[in-house]
Amino acid sequence: MNTVTSKSNLSYNTKFTIPDFKVGTLDSLVGLSDELAKLDIFAESLIRRMAQSVVEVMEDAKGKVQENLLANGVDLMSFVTHFEWDVAKYPAKQPLVSMVDILARQLAQIDLCLPDRPEVPNSCLQHSEDKPRESGEEIHGKPFHSDPERHCEQRRLRARF
């Protein structure tokens, strides 16, 4: 296939292995198909929101945005073309229904943790830069989200009220 498509510059094809899954019955596969279609749309919207957040946060360094959009620590093209199934996270011996449930929970958690307004960190940063420091005041370097679980829990609590 590569020889045919590469001559005409049609596509770049790569192989990746997919484990043998416990698929269950045809009825369960049809139900999973519907669920996966919904999850696909949801995941794509989350990815777009994450990418938009990176773009907005890095508005001063637009040329470096692409190098900061990573999947598992590698650039997106490498991640897609050298895909490997993560058997530790998603064991192939589990039924597909269980794997879809795991994916749905992970996507929901990402959605809860993803800021609704990426301009908030920028405004906080701007506010901290505008505020004059008193002489002798120490600055302690600390990650913005030092405890992501606590941050997500705070967002969940705010969302309930």
C-alpha positions in Angstrom: 0.0 0.0 0.0 2.8 2.4 0.8 4.4 1.9 -2.6 1.1 2.9 -4.3 0.3 5.9 -2.1 3.8 7.3 -1.7 4.4 7.5 -5.4 1.4 9.8 -5.8 2.0 11.6 -2.4 -1.5 10.5 -1.3 -0.8 9.4 2.2 1.7 8.1 4.7 0.7 4.7 6.1 1.8 3.1 9.3 1.0 -0.2 11.0 0.1 -0.5 14.6 -1.0 -3.6 16.4 -4.2 -3.8 18.3 -4.7 -6.6 20.8 -7.4 -9.2 20.6 -10.2 -8.0 22.7 -13.0 -9.8 24.5 -15.8 -8.5 22.2 -18.9 -10.1 23.7 -22.1 -10.4 21.7 -23.2 -8.6 18.6 -25.8 -6.7 20.7 -23.2 -5.5 23.1 -21.0 -4.4 20.1 -23.8 -2.4 18.6 -24.4 -0.7 21.9 -20.7 0.0 22.3 -20.6 1.5 18.8 -23.2 4.1 19.8 -21.4 4.8 23.1 -18.0 5.1 21.3 -19.4 7.5 18.8 -20.5 9.8 21.6 -17.2 9.4 23.4 -15.3 10.2 20.2 -17.2 13.5 19.8 -16.7 14.4 23.5 -13.0 13.5 23.4 -12.5 15.6 20.2 -14.1 18.6 21.9 -11.9 18.2 25.0 -8.8 18.0 22.8 -9.8 21.1 21.0 -10.4 22.9 24.3 -7.0 21.8 25.6 -5.3 23.0 22.5 -7.1 26.3 22.6 -6.1 26.7 26.2 -2.5 26.2 25.3 -2.8 28.7 22.4 -4.4 31.3 24.6 -1.9 30.8 27.5 1.0 31.0 25.1 -0.2 34.0 23.1 3.2 35.7 23.5 5.1 32.7 22.1 2.8 31.6 19.3 5.7 29.9 17.5 6.3 27.5 20.4 2.7 26.3 20.7 3.2 23.3 18.4 6.2 22.0 20.5 4.0 22.2 23.7 1.1 20.2 22.2 2.3 16.8 23.3 0.7 13.4 23.8 2.5 11.2 26.4 5.5 13.5 26.1 6.0 13.2 22.3 4.8 15.3 19.5 1.4 14.5 18.0 2.6 13.1 14.7 5.0 10.7 16.4 2.3 9.6 18.8 -0.1 8.8 16.1 2.3 7.1 13.7 4.0 5.1 16.4 0.9 4.2 18.4 1.2 1.3 21.0 -1.7 0.0 23.0 -1.2 0.6 26.7 -1.9 -2.9 28.2 -1.2 -1.7 31.7 -4.0 0.9 31.6 -6.3 -1.0 29.3 -5.9 -4.7 29.6 -7.1 -6.6 26.5 -8.5 -9.3 28.7 -11.2 -7.0 30.0 -14.5 -6.9 28.2 -14.8 -3.9 25.8 -17.7 -2.6 27.9 -15.2 -2.2 30.9 -12.7 -0.4 28.7 -15.3 2.0 27.4 -16.4 2.8 31.0 -12.7 3.5 31.9 -12.4 5.8 28.9 -15.6 7.6 29.8 -14.5 8.1 33.4 -11.1 9.5 32.3 -12.7 11.9 29.8 -15.1 13.1 32.5 -12.3 13.7 34.9 -10.3 15.6 32.3 -13.5 17.7 31.6 -13.8 18.6 35.3 -10.1 19.6 35.5 -10.0 21.5 32.3 -10.5 25.2 33.0 -13.6 26.7 31.4 -11.9 30.0 30.9 -8.2 29.7 30.0 -7.9 33.5 30.4 -8.1 33.0 34.2 -4.5 31.9 34.6 -3.4 34.8 32.4 -5.5 37.3 34.4 -4.0 35.9 37.6 -0.5 36.2 36.2 -1.2 39.7 35.0 -2.6 40.6 38.5 0.5 39.2 40.2 2.8 41.1 37.9 0.9 44.4 38.5 1.0 44.0 42.2 4.1 45.8 43.6 6.2 43.6 45.9 7.3 44.9 49.3 11.0 45.1 49.9 12.3 41.9 51.5 9.3 39.9 50.4 10.3 36.4 49.3 9.0 34.7 46.2 8.4 31.0 46.5 8.4 29.1 43.3 5.5 26.6 43.3 3.7 24.9 40.4 0.4 26.5 39.4 -1.4 23.2 40.2 0.7 21.6 42.8 -2.1 19.1 43.7 -4.2 18.3 40.6 -6.6 16.1 42.6 -7.3 19.0 45.0 -7.8 21.4 42.1 -10.2 19.0 40.4 -12.1 18.5 43.7 -12.4 22.3 44.2 -13.7 22.6 40.6 -16.3 19.9 41.3 -17.5 21.6 44.5 -17.8 25.0 42.7 -19.7 23.3 39.9 -22.3 22.0 42.3 -23.2 25.4 43.7 
